[in-house]
Amino acid sequence: GKVRAPTHIISTISDDRGEEPCYAGVPMSSIVEKGMGVGDVISLLWFKRSLPRYCTQFIEICIMLCADHGPCVSGAHNTIVTARAGKDLVSSLVSGLLTIGPRFGGAVDDAARYFKDAYDRKLSPYEFVESMKKKGIRVPGIGHRIKRGDNRDKRVELLQLFARTNFPSTKYMEYAVEVETYTLSKANNLVMNVDGAIGTLFLDLLAGSGLFTKQEIDEIVSIGYLNGLFVLARSIGLIGHTFDQKRLKQPLYRHPWEDVLYTK
Ligand code: Q5B
């Protein structure tokens, strides 16, 4: 009989061997004919299944809202400096992307992990926040450099409004709101940020849609899919910043001496 040579790669999300490429078994023509959007493509390639419209719309809203947040944030700053050093698009893009992490934009997965654990263990907001403080860990998804209790992040409000209107349940996000009430009583900058809103609302999407088993949800949270949403979204803005600098023919950036404290 035929002997199958062992393969070196296993792949389960897409297949380009037929007449047309398929994403999770769905042919590209069908994606176009059915008027699917980027939220559907993410559902197929990341979650290996079609998700209902409210879920794909939520994914698309996350991407639109996180696409950019001005030139002053870490990622855009790095991209701008790199583009002004004469580097190409990919170098400028990755230089910005490399700043995404626990403090900037990359707290989505940890927000999902810590809020899920605290909610599932029925910790009160006080118990959750104080236990994090004891461990010396900042609550992921809480705190912002410029947003305050009296100057909330519009993105968070828009995501909350969409989810409260369209999701079957928003229990994790409502728990995060209770946590925010407690952290705001400690300091005015400890608002729920966009990472916290996306992290907790994605937990609600996963748990409320009925399309994921408990084991699948645990795997998604433990592997860490959700920072991918910020990375994907912010790439749009970082590419824009690269083009902007090139279009403006900006010279090499050098930080002014006056803005550095030279000390021994
Ligand atoms: N404190 C975001 O800090 C920031 C605390 C906390 C308990 C907290 C900080 C933080 C968790 C990570 C997170 C996502 C670094 C942020 C984003 C995308 C963005 C960005 C943009 C965009 C800000 C002052 C006092 C200290 C701290 C305490 C602060 N955060 N305690 N839990 N979470 N958050 N990141 O302003 O007693 O004086 O020592 O790490 O969720 O990245 O727009 O800019 O779209 O691009 O530097 O929105 O919150 O405050 O470090 O001076 O702290 O508050 O322990 O207490 P700041 P600090 P104490 S969204």
Boltz pocket constraint, residues with backbone or C-beta under 6 A from the ligand:
constraints:
  - pocket:
      binder: B
      contacts: [[A, 66], [A, 68], [A, 69], [A, 73], [A, 101], [A, 102], [A, 103], [A, 104], [A, 105], [A, 106], [A, 107], [A, 137], [A, 138], [A, 139], [A, 140], [A, 141], [A, 142], [A, 143], [A, 144], [A, 145], [A, 146], [A, 187], [A, 189], [A, 190], [A, 193], [A, 194], [A, 195], [A, 196]]
      max_distance: 6.0
